Amino acid sequence: MKWESQNRKESNAMSEQVNNVKQPAPDRIGMMKLTQPELYVMRLKALAGDLSSFQLAAIAEVAERYGKGVVHLSTRQGVEIHHVHKDDLDDAKLALAEAGVEMGACGPRVRGILACPGAETCKWGVIDTKQLARELDERHFKRETPSKFKISVTGCAHNCTKANENDIGIRGAIEPRWEAAGCTDCGHCLSFCPVKVIERRDDQQAAEGFRYEVDEERCINCSVCTSMCPTGSWIAARSGYSVLIGGTMGKIPRFASVLNPLVETEAEVLALVESAIAFYCEHGRKKERFGHTIDRLGLDIVREEILEGALQRVEK
């Protein structure tokens, strides 16, 4: 394919450029200069937004000793300690490491994985967000990419961690189905459905004289109908994960595109993520966000190659 041949040349050129660009030393990843001379910010990893009370105490102590006694909570569930002098960075990092606090990521790398509480504690949650976040973190955290790369896991369509604003967004999803048994025809589902894709129809062939249907093309696969139905007549016929790609905010915002609306196993999700990152590393240009790579090459082409790559990984 012409685009593929051309893009391979561009990708090779990009790799040469990346190799010639000065990267942060491995022991200084997560530490960025401030505008104040000789002062740094230390970005700390909080996987899925979780830190123990012991870790929090250690962070507070380091901030008091080496910073100004203040910590900053980032928009991506991370913690930052500002105003650390360059001569204190190693000592501060060692004190944090002794409490099990790892440095975060900066630059063209996979950043910390976001996750909401998920099915473990939230009534809307469809998936175990924390477990998936841990698996993604183990496989991809700090992996080098053409530009920054953000991954978010959210338990349901409430989208608390903004899956559609991330390079890869993973959202808990269900395929709803109405079962006549127990249904009292209360009609609550008609008002509960956030996108109004449930309809009630008269049906003389049915014993009840009516039936409820969902427009599968417009359904957003949320769990509102199955969670709110007072008689349990709406059930999850299938449940799993929606996988989105190419979301970004920043200077040129782009909402993520659907890669696969409903994947039923974690293994398939992990294969899709691996395939998507591999595609981006091969075809993305330096400092080009994944979503803009998708727009440049064409969504249909990108989706096809990622899905094919994931299928091969699952088969292996």
C-alpha positions, 0 to 999 in steps of 0.5 A: 500500500502506498501510504504504508510504504511512505509512512515506513520511510517517515517512521524510520526518519522519525526514529533517527530524530528521536535517537538524536533528541536528548532524553531524560536520564532513566533515573530522572524520568518523572522529574521536570524543571520548573521556571525557578532556577535549579528547582524541579517537580517530582511526578509520582505514580498513583496507579488507578489513583490509589495510594496507601496511607503509609505512602501518603505519609511518606509523600507528605514527609518528603514534601516537607523536607525537600519541597515547600510542604505542599503537594499537587494533585494532578488531573490524571490521579497523580501526585506532584511535589514541587520546588525540589532542589536538583541536589535533593532529587536523588535523596527524595526519590530514595525516601519515596522508593522506601515507602513503595512510591514510584516515579511517574512518567513524562515525555514521549511515553505511556503515562500512568494508567487511570481507573475509576473504582469499577465493579468492586465498589460502584453499583454502575460498574461493569468491569474490574477496572483496578485489575485491568489497570494493574495489568496494563501498567505492568505491560506498558507503563513508561513504554516509549512512544512517538508522543505522550500516550494516555490510557484510561479505564472506566467502569461504565458509560458514566465515563468518570475517567473520560475514556474518550479523551485518552489515546486508548480508552476502555469502558465497561459495556453491556448488551441489554436484553428485555425478558418478559418474565416479571415485567410489570409494564411500569415503563420506568426504563423508557425514562431511565434510558439516557439516549432514549433507545428503548421502545414499548410496542403492543404485541398481540402474539405475546402473552403479556400483550406488549414487548420492549425493544432496544435499538442496538445501533444507537444503544451506548451499551451502558448499564442503566436499564439493567441496574434500574429496572425494579423487576430485573426484566432488563438483563445483560445478555453480554458484558465486557469492554468497549475499546476506544482509540485516538482521544486527546485534549491539548491544542488540537482536541479529538474525541476517541473513535470506537475500535471495538464496541464490545469485547468480552474477555480481558485477554482480547482487550490486552491484545487490542491495546498491544496491537494499537500501541505497536501500530502507533510506534511503527507509524506515528510521527515524532510528537504526533498524538495517536489520534492525529496519526489515525486522522492522517492515515484514515480510521478504517485502515488503522482499525483494520490493521489493529484488529488484525494484529490483535487477532493474531496475538490472541491466536498465538 
